[in-house]
Amino acid sequence: MKLQLDRYAYLETPLHSWDPRYKLVGFMTLIFAFSFVDNLQLLPFMVAVSGLLYAVSQLPLSFLLARMRLPGFFLLMMGVLLPFISGSTVLLHLGPLSVKQEGCLDLLLIAVKFVSILTMGIILFGTSPFLTNVKAMRALGLPSILADMILFTYRYLYDISDNLKTMQTAMKLRGFQGHNLRSVVTLASLAGTILVRSYEQSDRVYKAMTLRGYGQADVNRGGQHEEEFEAYSRDLWGLIILLLVAAAFVVGQILIR
């Protein structure tokens, strides 16, 4: 598992050069506005805004599809069940099962919101280095403990991935195939081992950091990070445009009933 959200952070586009603080506020506001929408008439506009911003970011389409694969699995599970269990208006019969209109519309709403919000998140974290985004959060007032937790979580996802790959290779060399029900027990043991190793490593890292003075100095690091950024008028205009788009979705949701 390789997230590498900032693999294309080196590109030169208006979104890449946008001040991370303004970009963070603008995109998070737009994401909350998308989550507020439950009117089907607004879905085409949501897709259009997401597609336009992704086109401006110049991130490859394969990059987006690869990041949607794992969360899309959960959406697929919901998509299989929702048309059969939600609503009362029957569209067609599939043997003993009935496909309901309300369930299909709910699935459409959830799928479009899922894709749009995830696209916004990938643009946000894919157009700036991850460390820069964390510094922008600190400059906006995020407590240092939360910023450190975000940074360490992102960092150790790679470490856990490497451990998992090593253990899977070792299991295959010992003849593990994983094609039958008995392999579930082995896979459960693998997951448990990964969790225990992750806990032990986090404990070792925390103790090493504590010995080096972590948490002892009372330094206003948020102010330091704020001085690292320099905003221009174009950054402010970009934020205003995104806020207006977000407000349009909220107003549209309220007015169109």
Phi and psi in degrees as a GROMACS rama.xvg file:
@    title "Ramachandran Plot"
@    xaxis  label "Phi"
@    yaxis  label "Psi"
@TYPE xy
-122.885  109.237  LYS-2
-72.96  -59.017  LEU-3
46.3838  54.6698  GLN-4
-63.354  -30.7461  LEU-5
-101.252  29.5686  ASP-6
-61.1777  -34.4703  ARG-7
-108.275  29.3816  TYR-8
-71.9722  -10.0927  ALA-9
-85.3364  -8.44193  TYR-10
-64.0182  159.249  LEU-11
-114.27  93.7108  GLU-12
-134.368  165.728  THR-13
-55.8814  -33.9598  PRO-14
-72.9865  -34.5999  LEU-15
-69.8266  -34.366  HIS-16
-89.9063  -1.57512  SER-17
-69.1671  138.588  TRP-18
-54.8025  123.769  ASP-19
-57.8083  -30.3176  PRO-20
-66.1967  -48.0031  ARG-21
-66.2806  -39.4217  TYR-22
-64.4516  -40.1803  LYS-23
-62.9669  -46.1017  LEU-24
-65.1466  -45.0539  VAL-25
-63.1739  -47.2072  GLY-26
-71.0322  -37.9876  PHE-27
-65.9651  -37.1026  MET-28
-64.0786  -42.0071  THR-29
-65.9093  -37.4046  LEU-30
-64.0595  -42.7685  ILE-31
-65.8019  -35.8782  PHE-32
-65.1983  -40.8284  ALA-33
-61.4515  -41.8697  PHE-34
-67.3461  -21.8649  SER-35
-77.9321  -21.9034  PHE-36
-76.4421  131.612  VAL-37
-137.406  18.952  ASP-38
-99.8222  126.18  ASN-39
-64.4604  -26.2789  LEU-40
-68.2011  -20.8775  GLN-41
-89.0433  -9.49102  LEU-42
-62.6146  -42.0979  LEU-43
-59.8372  -37.346  PRO-44
-67.6966  -36.0196  PHE-45
-64.256  -43.2944  MET-46
-65.0552  -39.7365  VAL-47
-64.6554  -44.0254  ALA-48
-64.7693  -43.2373  VAL-49
-63.5649  -44.6896  SER-50
-65.4388  -39.6045  GLY-51
-64.3284  -45.7075  LEU-52
-65.4873  -37.5756  LEU-53
-68.0278  -35.8463  TYR-54
-65.4825  -39.9879  ALA-55
-65.0711  -34.8794  VAL-56
-69.6723  -20.6738  SER-57
60.5249  22.9209  GLN-58
-74.7089  141.563  LEU-59
-62.9027  146.662  PRO-60
-64.7572  -34.8716  LEU-61
-62.6538  -31.7517  SER-62
-63.8753  -42.0729  PHE-63
-68.1027  -45.81  LEU-64
-64.2212  -37.1532  LEU-65
-65.5136  -35.9149  ALA-66
-77.399  -18.8666  ARG-67
-88.8966  -8.31642  MET-68
-62.3518  -50.0392  ARG-69
-70.3768  -51.9595  LEU-70
-64.0727  -27.3566  PRO-71
-65.8921  -23.2109  GLY-72
-63.2883  -40.7716  PHE-73
-68.6374  -36.4089  PHE-74
-64.7379  -37.3168  LEU-75
-63.4647  -40.5078  LEU-76
-62.515  -39.7079  MET-77
-68.9529  -37.4839  MET-78
-64.9424  -29.2123  GLY-79
-71.7336  -34.1244  VAL-80
-94.8608  -38.8414  LEU-81
-58.3521  -45.8466  LEU-82
-62.2334  -17.8576  PRO-83
-95.9386  -20.4597  PHE-84
-115.545  -11.2744  ILE-85
-109.956  129.416  SER-86
97.1665  179.546  GLY-87
-132.891  -12.3497  SER-88
-85.4106  112.917  THR-89
-83.9664  126.856  VAL-90
-91.209  -44.4169  LEU-91
-159.764  164.136  LEU-92
-110.332  133.877  HIS-93
-117.851  85.3023  LEU-94
66.9157  -128.791  GLY-95
-79.3315  -5.95554  PRO-96
-100.328  150.898  LEU-97
-120.924  131.883  SER-98
-89.2822  121.544  VAL-99
-97.5748  142.178  LYS-100
-64.1898  -44.1914  GLN-101
-62.4407  -38.5856  GLU-102
-65.6397  -39.4322  GLY-103
-65.3082  -41.4065  CYS-104
-67.2231  -39.7504  LEU-105
-62.5847  -40.4788  ASP-106
-63.7964  -41.2813  LEU-107
-61.4536  -44.2037  LEU-108
-62.3375  -46.9438  LEU-109
-64.8537  -41.439  ILE-110
-65.2839  -43.8038  ALA-111
-67.4201  -42.6437  VAL-112
-64.5751  -39.9509  LYS-113
-61.0199  -49.3022  PHE-114
-66.1778  -42.1452  VAL-115
-66.2613  -46.8873  SER-116
-66.7882  -41.7713  ILE-117
-65.3418  -36.9083  LEU-118
-62.946  -42.1323  THR-119
-60.5323  -42.7004  MET-120
-64.7052  -39.514  GLY-121
-68.4301  -38.2575  ILE-122
-64.269  -43.3333  ILE-123
-60.2795  -49.1266  LEU-124
-90.6439  -7.45643  PHE-125
-95.9618  -9.47776  GLY-126
-107.51  5.51317  THR-127
-144.643  147.487  SER-128
-56.8448  143.941  PRO-129
-59.8356  -39.3629  PHE-130
-63.4099  -36.4796  LEU-131
-64.2742  -39.7008  THR-132
-64.2748  -39.0397  ASN-133
-65.7972  -40.6927  VAL-134
-63.2119  -37.1787  LYS-135
-64.4988  -38.6045  ALA-136
-62.629  -41.7966  MET-137
-64.1946  -39.9337  ARG-138
-65.6597  -26.7343  ALA-139
-86.919  0.607624  LEU-140
108.863  7.73771  GLY-141
-65.5032  131.413  LEU-142
-56.9526  144.858  PRO-143
-60.8133  -34.7947  SER-144
-64.6702  -38.5425  ILE-145
-70.444  -38.6147  LEU-146
-62.3852  -42.2194  ALA-147
-64.7182  -39.0244  ASP-148
-64.016  -41.4814  MET-149
-62.6865  -44.567  ILE-150
-65.3439  -44.2761  LEU-151
-69.4611  -37.2164  PHE-152
-60.7486  -46.0733  THR-153
-63.9518  -41.8905  TYR-154
-64.0818  -44.1995  ARG-155
-85.7661  -6.82057  TYR-156
-61.8984  -37.5004  LEU-157
-67.6435  -39.9343  TYR-158
-65.0276  -43.7036  ASP-159
-63.2688  -38.9662  ILE-160
-62.0634  -41.5658  SER-161
-65.6193  -41.3238  ASP-162
-62.0559  -42.164  ASN-163
-63.8348  -42.0387  LEU-164
-64.6157  -40.4451  LYS-165
-63.2582  -43.5078  THR-166
-69.3537  -36.3302  MET-167
-65.145  -39.2051  GLN-168
-63.7999  -42.3134  THR-169
-63.0995  -39.2516  ALA-170
-66.027  -39.7331  MET-171
-67.1224  -36.8373  LYS-172
-66.2156  -23.1105  LEU-173
-94.4025  8.62976  ARG-174
97.6041  7.77506  GLY-175
-73.778  128.735  PHE-176
-105.967  -43.2717  GLN-177
75.6645  31.7623  GLY-178
-109.656  11.0211  HIS-179
-137.039  174.188  ASN-180
-66.8858  -28.6588  LEU-181
-66.5651  -21.2423  ARG-182
-70.6588  -16.1513  SER-183
-60.7292  -38.8897  VAL-184
-63.5703  -42.0303  VAL-185
-65.7113  -41.7084  THR-186
-65.707  -36.0202  LEU-187
-65.1218  -39.3781  ALA-188
-64.2168  -38.759  SER-189
-61.6462  -45.7142  LEU-190
-62.6171  -41.2451  ALA-191
-64.0086  -40.4773  GLY-192
-63.3015  -41.1159  THR-193
-61.8604  -42.5041  ILE-194
-64.323  -43.9463  LEU-195
-64.6502  -44.342  VAL-196
-62.7355  -39.5873  ARG-197
-64.41  -41.8291  SER-198
-63.4239  -45.6399  TYR-199
-62.5399  -40.2512  GLU-200
-68.0526  -41.0697  GLN-201
-62.1558  -35.8458  SER-202
-66.8278  -41.4344  ASP-203
-64.7597  -42.9672  ARG-204
-64.4121  -42.5285  VAL-205
-63.2285  -43.0821  TYR-206
-64.8562  -40.0394  LYS-207
-63.9659  -40.5483  ALA-208
-67.1411  -39.0436  MET-209
-63.8225  -40.8701  THR-210
-63.2361  -25.7096  LEU-211
-93.2137  10.1515  ARG-212
96.71  11.0502  GLY-213
-63.5063  131.631  TYR-214
86.4551  -2.96324  GLY-215
-92.7837  -36.4558  GLN-216
-80.7524  135.17  ALA-217
-98.1571  82.3176  ASP-218
-116.639  135.661  VAL-219
-81.4352  78.4423  ASN-220
-70.924  -21.9652  ARG-221
-62.7405  -41.4737  GLY-222
-64.3745  -36.7424  GLY-223
-63.2403  -42.5348  GLN-224
-67.4079  -33.6074  HIS-225
-63.2994  -33.2205  GLU-226
-73.0985  -14.0484  GLU-227
-77.5148  -16.6102  GLU-228
-105.753  149.323  PHE-229
-135.357  117.584  GLU-230
-97.2329  147.847  ALA-231
-119.642  174.564  TYR-232
-63.9138  -33.3766  SER-233
-64.9937  -31.6574  ARG-234
-64.9593  -42.2249  ASP-235
-65.9828  -40.6008  LEU-236
-65.1479  -38.2065  TRP-237
-61.4902  -41.1565  GLY-238
-65.4026  -42.1985  LEU-239
-61.883  -41.6359  ILE-240
-62.2488  -44.9259  ILE-241
-66.0937  -37.7327  LEU-242
-65.2711  -37.7751  LEU-243
-66.1067  -40.1064  LEU-244
-63.4569  -43.7473  VAL-245
-62.7043  -41.9507  ALA-246
-64.3302  -35.9144  ALA-247
-63.0949  -39.0524  ALA-248
-66.3702  -41.0779  PHE-249
-67.4813  -43.9764  VAL-250
-64.5841  -42.4274  VAL-251
-60.9385  -39.363  GLY-252
-64.5555  -36.5429  GLN-253
-73.8584  -40.4184  ILE-254
-80.3734  -36.5986  LEU-255
-90.5873  102.074  ILE-256
